[in-house]
Every structure is written in C-alpha cells, then in structure tokens.
Amino acid sequence: GWCPLSPTGAQTTQLLVEPPWMPTVLWDWVTLTCQGMGTSSATTWYKDGKLWLQDGRNHFTVAESGTYTCARDGTRLSSPVTVLNDWLVLQVPAWPQVEGDTVTLRCRC
C-alpha cells in the first residue's frame, strides 16, 4: 500500500511512494502521489530542486532518476524522495522506524 514519507501531521503536504521501500529504484516502476491540503489540480512538482511540472497531476510514474518534491496550492513543500537507478540497492520499509523495531531489509539487484 501507499506509505507516507513523513509522520502524520508533521506537515501539510506528503509525498507518498509505491512500492513502499527506501531508497526507491527506477526499475521498480515507482509511483509518487502528492497528498495534503489544497486542491489536487494545483499540484506543483519539483525535480532536483527545480520546478518540473505544473500540470496539476497529483500522481505519476517516475521515468527518470532524481530527487522529487511536491506542493499543493498554499501548502509547504513535501519531504524529498530520491529515486535511484543503481544496480545494487539495500532497501528498508518506507514508513518511520524507531529503535527496537524489527526491520525487514531487501537486497535488490
């Protein structure tokens, strides 16, 4: 399922990632969804710190590696999501972890 990359209530805009593993890898067909206050038709996307898309889409499948953020009209910028195109990646679940949690790791190539 979808996994928010920031704690609930920590900010008004969240960037959700599917599949919910970090770091994200391009060859997983990663879908990013911008969720939060404001109208979905006023979603603005940034890639590598620069304005990237302003067509109002609140979700898309990533086609290029890079660091993505989003904002809704009148809201703060989301936390960043970096999508890698590496050939070997050690992944952890995208939800927040705290000391003492049992964590499943995935080694992907």
DSSP file (Angstrom, degrees, kcal/mol; ACC not computed):
  #  RESIDUE AA STRUCTURE BP1 BP2  ACC     N-H-->O    O-->H-N    N-H-->O    O-->H-N    TCO  KAPPA ALPHA  PHI   PSI    X-CA   Y-CA   Z-CA
    1    1 A G              0   0    0      0, 0.0     2,-0.1     0, 0.0    16,-0.1   0.000 360.0 360.0 360.0 178.4    0.0    0.0    0.0
    2    2 A W        -     0   0    0     16,-0.1    16,-0.1    17,-0.1    14,-0.0  -0.404 360.0-160.2 -70.2 145.0    0.8    3.7    0.0
    3    3 A C  E     -A   17   0A   0     14,-0.9    14,-1.4    -2,-0.1     2,-0.1  -0.976  12.5-134.7-132.7 121.4    3.3    4.9    2.6
    4    4 A P  E     -A   16   0A   0      0, 0.0    12,-0.2     0, 0.0     4,-0.1  -0.481   8.3-148.4 -70.4 143.5    3.7    8.5    3.7
    5    5 A L  S    S+     0   0    0     10,-0.8    11,-0.1    -2,-0.1     9,-0.0   0.303  79.5  49.9 -97.5   9.2    7.3    9.6    4.0
    6    6 A S  S    S-     0   0    0     73,-0.1     3,-0.1     5,-0.1     5,-0.1  -0.986  98.8 -89.2-140.3 152.2    6.7   12.0    6.8
    7    7 A P    >   -     0   0    0      0, 0.0     3,-2.3     0, 0.0     4,-0.4  -0.242  56.8 -88.9 -60.0 145.6    4.9   11.5   10.1
    8    8 A T  T 3  S+     0   0    0      1,-0.3     4,-0.1     2,-0.1     6,-0.0  -0.307 112.7  10.6 -56.6 130.6    1.2   12.2   10.1
    9    9 A G  T 3  S+     0   0    0      2,-0.4    -1,-0.3    -3,-0.1     3,-0.1   0.371  93.4 113.0  83.5  -5.0    0.5   15.8   10.9
   10   10 A A  S <  S-     0   0    0     -3,-2.3     2,-0.3     1,-0.2    -2,-0.1   0.832  90.2  -4.1 -72.1 -30.4    4.2   16.9   10.6
   11   11 A Q        -     0   0    0     -4,-0.4    -2,-0.4    -5,-0.1    -1,-0.2  -0.964  69.5-114.2-154.4 168.0    3.5   18.9    7.5
   12   12 A T  S    S+     0   0    0     -2,-0.3    25,-1.3     1,-0.1     2,-0.4   0.677  97.8  54.5 -85.3 -16.5    0.5   19.7    5.3
   13   13 A T  E     - B   0  36A   0     64,-0.2     2,-0.4    23,-0.2    66,-0.3  -0.971  65.0-172.9-120.4 131.8    1.9   18.1    2.1
   14   14 A Q  E     - B   0  35A   0     21,-3.4    21,-2.8    -2,-0.4     2,-0.6  -0.951  17.4-145.0-122.3 143.1    3.1   14.4    2.0
   15   15 A L  E     - B   0  34A   0     -2,-0.4   -10,-0.8    19,-0.2     2,-0.3  -0.935  21.3-158.9-105.6 114.9    4.8   12.6   -0.9
   16   16 A L  E     -AB   4  33A   0     17,-3.2    17,-2.1    -2,-0.6     2,-0.4  -0.704   3.1-155.4 -96.5 145.2    3.6    9.0   -0.9
   17   17 A V  E     -AB   3  32A   0    -14,-1.4   -14,-0.9    -2,-0.3    15,-0.2  -0.959   6.1-136.7-125.9 139.6    5.6    6.3   -2.6
   18   18 A E  E    S+ B   0  31A   0     13,-1.7    13,-2.8    -2,-0.4   -16,-0.1  -0.983  92.9  38.1-137.3 124.7    4.6    2.9   -4.1
   19   19 A P  S    S-     0   0    0      0, 0.0     2,-2.1     0, 0.0    -1,-0.2   0.518  97.1-132.2 -71.5 153.1    6.1    0.4   -3.7
   20   20 A P        +     0   0    0      0, 0.0    74,-2.2     0, 0.0     2,-0.3  -0.348  63.2 115.4 -82.7  62.5    6.8    1.5   -0.1
   21   21 A W  E     -D   93   0B   0     -2,-2.1     4,-0.1    72,-0.3   -18,-0.0  -0.969  58.5-110.5-128.9 145.7   10.6    0.8    0.1
   22   22 A M  E    S+D   92   0B   0     70,-3.2    70,-3.1    -2,-0.3     2,-0.1  -0.975  95.4  33.7-125.6 140.7   13.5    3.2    0.5
   23   23 A P  S    S-     0   0    0      0, 0.0     2,-0.2     0, 0.0    60,-0.1   0.623  91.8-139.6 -71.3 156.7   15.6    4.0   -1.3
   24   24 A T  E     -e   83   0C   0     58,-1.0    60,-2.8    -2,-0.1     2,-0.4  -0.547  12.9-149.5 -81.2 148.6   13.4    3.9   -4.3
   25   25 A V  E >   -e   84   0C   0     58,-0.2     3,-2.1    -2,-0.2     5,-0.3  -0.968  16.6-131.6-125.3 139.1   14.7    2.5   -7.5
   26   26 A L  G >  S+     0   0    0     58,-3.5     3,-1.6    -2,-0.4     4,-0.4   0.830 104.1  62.1 -54.9 -39.1   13.7    3.4  -11.0
   27   27 A W  G 3  S+     0   0    0      1,-0.3    -1,-0.3    57,-0.3    58,-0.1   0.444  89.1  71.7 -75.1   2.8   13.3   -0.2  -12.2
   28   28 A D  G <  S-     0   0    0     -3,-2.1    -1,-0.3    -9,-0.1    -2,-0.2   0.356 108.4-118.2 -91.2   3.9   10.5   -0.7   -9.6
   29   29 A W    <   -     0   0    0     -3,-1.6     2,-0.2     1,-0.1    -2,-0.1   0.978  40.2-152.8  54.4  59.7    8.1    1.5  -11.6
   30   30 A V        -     0   0    0     -4,-0.4    32,-2.9    -5,-0.3     2,-0.5  -0.413  10.9-157.8 -69.2 131.5    7.8    3.9   -8.7
   31   31 A T  E     -BC  18  61A   0    -13,-2.8   -13,-1.7    30,-0.3     2,-0.4  -0.958   5.0-160.6-110.7 128.1    4.6    5.9   -8.4
   32   32 A L  E     -BC  17  60A   0     28,-2.5    28,-1.8    -2,-0.5     2,-0.4  -0.894   5.3-169.4-107.3 138.1    4.7    9.2   -6.5
   33   33 A T  E     -BC  16  59A   0    -17,-2.1   -17,-3.2    -2,-0.4     2,-0.6  -0.996  13.7-146.5-129.6 128.7    1.5   10.8   -5.1
   34   34 A C  E     +B   15   0A   0     24,-3.3     2,-0.4    -2,-0.4   -19,-0.2  -0.840  28.0 176.1 -94.5 122.4    1.2   14.3   -3.7
   35   35 A Q  E     +B   14   0A   0    -21,-2.8   -21,-3.4    -2,-0.6     2,-0.3  -0.970  22.1  72.0-132.3 141.3   -1.3   14.4   -0.9
   36   36 A G  E    S-B   13   0A   0     -2,-0.4   -23,-0.2   -23,-0.2   -24,-0.1  -0.979  75.6 -17.2 155.0-162.8   -2.4   17.0    1.5
   37   37 A M  S    S+     0   0    0    -25,-1.3    38,-0.1    -2,-0.3    35,-0.1  -0.151  94.8  48.0 -66.7 166.2   -4.3   20.3    1.9
   38   38 A G  S    S-     0   0    0     34,-0.1     2,-0.3    36,-0.1    -2,-0.2  -0.099 100.8 -49.5  87.3 169.9   -5.2   22.4   -1.1
   39   39 A T    >   -     0   0    0     34,-0.1     3,-1.7     1,-0.1    34,-0.6  -0.598  39.0-137.8 -83.0 137.7   -6.7   21.4   -4.4
   40   40 A S  G >  S+     0   0    0     -2,-0.3     3,-1.2     1,-0.3    -1,-0.1   0.806 103.7  64.2 -62.9 -28.4   -5.2   18.4   -6.2
   41   41 A S  G 3  S+     0   0    0      1,-0.3    -1,-0.3    17,-0.1    16,-0.1   0.618  97.1  58.5 -70.9 -10.1   -5.4   20.4   -9.5
   42   42 A A  G <  S+     0   0    0     -3,-1.7     2,-0.3    14,-0.1    -1,-0.3  -0.062  75.7 138.8-108.2  31.6   -2.9   22.9   -8.1
   43   43 A T    <   -     0   0    0     -3,-1.2    13,-1.0    13,-0.3     2,-0.4  -0.618  33.3-165.2 -79.9 132.3   -0.1   20.4   -7.5
   44   44 A T  E     -F   71   0C   0     27,-2.9    27,-1.9    -2,-0.3     2,-0.4  -0.972   4.5-154.3-119.3 133.4    3.4   21.5   -8.4
   45   45 A W  E     -FG  70  53C   0      8,-2.8     7,-2.9    -2,-0.4     8,-1.4  -0.838   4.7-163.1-109.5 143.5    6.3   19.1   -8.8
   46   46 A Y  E     -FG  69  51C   0     23,-2.8    23,-2.1    -2,-0.4     2,-0.4  -0.976   0.4-164.4-124.3 139.6   10.0   19.8   -8.3
   47   47 A K  E >  S-FG  68  50C   0      3,-2.5     3,-1.7    -2,-0.4    21,-0.2  -0.991  77.3 -11.2-125.6 125.8   12.8   17.6   -9.6
   48   48 A D  T 3  S-     0   0    0     19,-3.5    -1,-0.1    -2,-0.4    20,-0.1   0.852 130.2 -54.8  54.1  38.0   16.4   18.1   -8.2
   49   49 A G  T 3  S+     0   0    0     18,-0.5     2,-0.3     1,-0.2    -1,-0.3   0.463 117.1 105.3  80.8   2.8   15.3   21.4   -6.6
   50   50 A K  E <  S-G   47   0C   0     -3,-1.7    -3,-2.5     1,-0.0    -1,-0.2  -0.894  83.6 -92.7-118.5 147.1   13.9   22.9   -9.8
   51   51 A L  E     +G   46   0C   0     -2,-0.3    -5,-0.2    -5,-0.2     3,-0.1  -0.317  51.9 163.9 -52.4 130.8   10.3   23.5  -11.0
   52   52 A W  E     +     0   0C   0     -7,-2.9     2,-0.4     1,-0.4    -6,-0.2   0.746  53.6  12.6-121.7 -53.9    9.5   20.4  -13.0
   53   53 A L  E     +G   45   0C   0     -8,-1.4    -8,-2.8     1,-0.1    -1,-0.4  -0.994  40.1 167.5-135.0 137.8    5.7   20.0  -13.6
   54   54 A Q        +     0   0    0     -2,-0.4   -10,-0.1   -10,-0.2    -1,-0.1  -0.021  47.4 113.8-131.4  29.2    2.8   22.4  -13.1
   55   55 A D  S    S-     0   0    0      2,-0.1   -11,-0.1     1,-0.1    -1,-0.1   0.412  86.6-111.9 -87.1   4.3    0.1   20.4  -15.0
   56   56 A G        +     0   0    0    -13,-1.0   -13,-0.3     1,-0.3     2,-0.1   0.383  64.7 147.0  88.2  -4.9   -2.0   19.7  -11.9
   57   57 A R        -     0   0    0    -14,-0.1    -1,-0.3     1,-0.1    -2,-0.1  -0.450  34.4-162.0 -65.2 135.2   -1.4   15.9  -11.7
   58   58 A N  S    S+     0   0    0      1,-0.1   -24,-3.3    -2,-0.1     2,-0.3   0.497  73.2  25.0 -96.6  -3.1   -1.3   14.7   -8.2
   59   59 A H  E     +C   33   0A   0    -26,-0.2     2,-0.3     2,-0.0   -26,-0.2  -0.992  61.4 161.7-152.7 156.5    0.4   11.4   -9.1
   60   60 A F  E     -C   32   0A   0    -28,-1.8   -28,-2.5    -2,-0.3     2,-0.5  -0.972  40.3-103.9-164.6 161.2    2.7    9.9  -11.8
   61   61 A T  E     -C   31   0A   0     -2,-0.3   -30,-0.3   -30,-0.2     2,-0.1  -0.840  45.2-116.7 -92.9 127.8    5.0    7.0  -12.5
   62   62 A V        +     0   0    0    -32,-2.9   -32,-0.2    -2,-0.5   -33,-0.1  -0.413  34.4 174.8 -69.6 133.7    8.7    8.1  -12.3
   63   63 A A        +     0   0    0      1,-0.2     2,-0.3    -2,-0.1    -1,-0.1   0.475  65.0  45.5-114.4  -9.2   10.6    7.9  -15.6
   64   64 A E  S    S-     0   0    0      2,-0.0    -1,-0.2   -38,-0.0    19,-0.1  -0.988  82.1-113.5-136.9 144.3   13.9    9.5  -14.5
   65   65 A S        +     0   0    0     -2,-0.3     2,-0.3    -3,-0.1    19,-0.2  -0.390  64.2  98.5 -69.0 156.4   16.2    9.2  -11.5
   66   66 A G  E    S- H   0  83C   0     17,-1.9    17,-3.3    -2,-0.1     2,-0.5  -0.921  74.8 -65.8 153.3-176.4   16.4   12.2   -9.3
   67   67 A T  E     - H   0  82C   0     -2,-0.3   -19,-3.5    15,-0.3   -18,-0.5  -0.941  49.4-164.3-110.3 122.8   15.1   13.9   -6.1
   68   68 A Y  E     +FH  47  81C   0     13,-3.2    13,-2.3    -2,-0.5     2,-0.3  -0.838  15.2 166.8-112.7 141.8   11.3   14.8   -6.2
   69   69 A T  E     -F   46   0C   0    -23,-2.1   -23,-2.8    -2,-0.3     2,-0.3  -0.923  12.4-162.3-139.2 166.1    9.2   17.0   -4.0
   70   70 A C  E     -F   45   0C   0     -2,-0.3     8,-2.7   -25,-0.2     2,-0.3  -0.956   5.8-165.0-145.6 164.7    5.7   18.5   -4.4
   71   71 A A  E     -F   44   0C   0    -27,-1.9   -27,-2.9    -2,-0.3     2,-0.3  -0.987  13.4-140.4-148.1 147.8    3.5   21.2   -3.1
   72   72 A R    >   -     0   0    0      4,-0.4     3,-2.5    -2,-0.3   -29,-0.2  -0.729  52.4 -71.1-101.0 158.7   -0.2   21.9   -3.2
   73   73 A D  T 3  S+     0   0    0    -34,-0.6   -34,-0.1    -2,-0.3    -1,-0.1  -0.276 121.6   2.7 -50.9 119.2   -1.6   25.4   -3.7
   74   74 A G  T 3  S+     0   0    0      1,-0.3    -1,-0.3   -36,-0.1     2,-0.3   0.580 110.8 106.9  80.2  10.7   -0.9   27.3   -0.5
   75   75 A T  S <  S-     0   0    0     -3,-2.5    -1,-0.3   -38,-0.1     3,-0.1  -0.761  71.9 -96.5-118.6 166.2    0.9   24.5    1.3
   76   76 A R        -     0   0    0     -2,-0.3    -4,-0.4     1,-0.1     2,-0.1  -0.329  49.6 -87.6 -74.7 161.3    4.5   23.8    2.3
   77   77 A L        -     0   0    0     -6,-0.1    -6,-0.2     1,-0.1   -64,-0.2  -0.390  45.5-117.7 -66.8 143.7    6.9   21.6    0.2
   78   78 A S        -     0   0    0     -8,-2.7   -64,-0.2     1,-0.1    -1,-0.1  -0.219  37.1 -85.4 -72.6 169.2    6.8   17.9    0.9
   79   79 A S        -     0   0    0    -66,-0.3    -9,-0.2     1,-0.1    -1,-0.1  -0.482  58.4 -99.7 -67.6 150.6    9.8   15.9    2.1
   80   80 A P        -     0   0    0      0, 0.0     2,-0.4     0, 0.0   -11,-0.2  -0.388  27.7-156.6 -77.5 153.0   12.0   14.8   -0.8
   81   81 A V  E     - H   0  68C   0    -13,-2.3   -13,-3.2    -2,-0.1     2,-0.5  -0.998   9.1-152.8-124.6 124.7   12.0   11.3   -2.4
   82   82 A T  E     - H   0  67C   0     -2,-0.4   -58,-1.0   -15,-0.3     2,-0.6  -0.871   4.0-159.9-100.7 127.9   15.2   10.2   -4.2
   83   83 A V  E     -eH  24  66C   0    -17,-3.3   -17,-1.9    -2,-0.5   -58,-0.2  -0.933  13.9-160.1-108.1 119.8   14.7    7.7   -7.0
   84   84 A L  E     -e   25   0C   0    -60,-2.8   -58,-3.5    -2,-0.6   -57,-0.3  -0.562  23.6-157.7 -97.8 160.0   18.0    5.9   -7.9
   85   85 A N        +     0   0    0    -60,-0.2     2,-0.1    -2,-0.2   -60,-0.1  -0.173  47.1 140.7-123.6  37.9   19.0    4.0  -11.0
   86   86 A D        -     0   0    0      1,-0.1     3,-0.1     2,-0.0    -2,-0.0  -0.385  54.1-136.2 -79.1 158.7   21.6    1.9   -9.2
   87   87 A W  S    S+     0   0    0      1,-0.2     2,-0.4    -2,-0.1    -1,-0.1   0.628  92.0  37.8 -91.4 -14.3   22.2   -1.8  -10.0
   88   88 A L  S    S+     0   0    0      2,-0.0     2,-0.4    19,-0.0    -1,-0.2  -0.974  70.8 170.2-139.2 123.8   22.5   -2.9   -6.3
   89   89 A V  E     -I  108   0D   0     19,-2.6    19,-3.3    -2,-0.4     2,-0.6  -0.997  27.6-148.6-139.4 134.7   20.4   -1.4   -3.5
   90   90 A L  E     -I  107   0D   0     -2,-0.4     2,-0.3    17,-0.2    17,-0.2  -0.922  31.8-164.5 -98.6 118.7   19.7   -2.3    0.1
   91   91 A Q  E     -I  106   0D   0     15,-3.6    15,-2.3    -2,-0.6   -67,-0.1  -0.764  16.1-169.9-111.2 151.2   16.2   -1.3    0.9
   92   92 A V  E     -D   22   0B   0    -70,-3.1   -70,-3.2    -2,-0.3    13,-0.1  -0.897  44.9 -79.6-126.1 158.8   14.2   -0.7    4.1
   93   93 A P  E     -D   21   0B   0      0, 0.0   -72,-0.3     0, 0.0     4,-0.0  -0.303  38.8-129.2 -57.3 144.9   10.4   -0.1    4.6
   94   94 A A  S    S+     0   0    0    -74,-2.2   -73,-0.1   -77,-0.1     3,-0.1   0.635  79.7  93.9 -75.5 -14.9    9.5    3.5    3.8
   95   95 A W  S    S-     0   0    0    -75,-0.3   -90,-0.1     1,-0.1   -73,-0.1  -0.416  93.4 -80.4 -78.7 158.3    7.5    4.0    7.0
   96   96 A P        -     0   0    0      0, 0.0     2,-0.4     0, 0.0    -1,-0.1  -0.250  45.5-154.1 -60.1 139.4    9.2    5.6   10.0
   97   97 A Q        -     0   0    0     -3,-0.1     2,-0.3    -4,-0.0     6,-0.0  -0.877   6.3-162.9-112.9 146.4   11.4    3.2   12.1
   98   98 A V    >   -     0   0    0     -2,-0.4     3,-2.3     1,-0.0     0, 0.0  -0.916  38.6 -80.1-125.8 157.6   12.2    3.6   15.8
   99   99 A E  T 3  S+     0   0    0     -2,-0.3     3,-0.1     1,-0.3    -1,-0.0  -0.277 117.7  29.5 -56.5 133.2   14.9    2.0   17.9
  100  100 A G  T 3  S+     0   0    0      1,-0.4    -1,-0.3    -3,-0.0     2,-0.1   0.163  88.0 129.2 100.4 -16.7   13.9   -1.6   18.9
  101  101 A D    <   -     0   0    0     -3,-2.3     2,-0.5     1,-0.1    -1,-0.4  -0.397  62.7-122.0 -67.1 146.0   11.7   -2.2   15.8
  102  102 A T        -     0   0    0     -3,-0.1     2,-0.4    -2,-0.1    -1,-0.1  -0.815  35.3-161.8 -84.6 128.0   12.3   -5.4   13.9
  103  103 A V        -     0   0    0     -2,-0.5     2,-0.5    -6,-0.0    -6,-0.0  -0.942  14.6-143.0-120.7 133.6   13.1   -4.3   10.3
  104  104 A T        -     0   0    0     -2,-0.4     2,-0.3     2,-0.0    -2,-0.0  -0.828  20.4-159.9 -91.4 126.7   13.0   -6.3    7.1
  105  105 A L        -     0   0    0     -2,-0.5     2,-0.4   -13,-0.1   -13,-0.2  -0.817   2.8-156.6-105.4 147.6   15.8   -5.5    4.7
  106  106 A R  E     -I   91   0D   0    -15,-2.3   -15,-3.6    -2,-0.3     2,-0.6  -0.991   4.2-157.9-124.5 128.2   15.8   -6.2    1.0
  107  107 A C  E     -I   90   0D   0     -2,-0.4     2,-0.4   -17,-0.2   -17,-0.2  -0.929  23.7-174.3-102.3 118.9   18.9   -6.5   -1.1
  108  108 A R  E      I   89   0D   0    -19,-3.3   -19,-2.6    -2,-0.6    -2,-0.0  -0.909 360.0 360.0-120.9 139.8   18.0   -5.9   -4.7
  109  109 A C              0   0    0     -2,-0.4    -1,-0.1   -21,-0.2   -19,-0.0   0.311 360.0 360.0-145.3 360.0   19.9   -6.2   -7.9
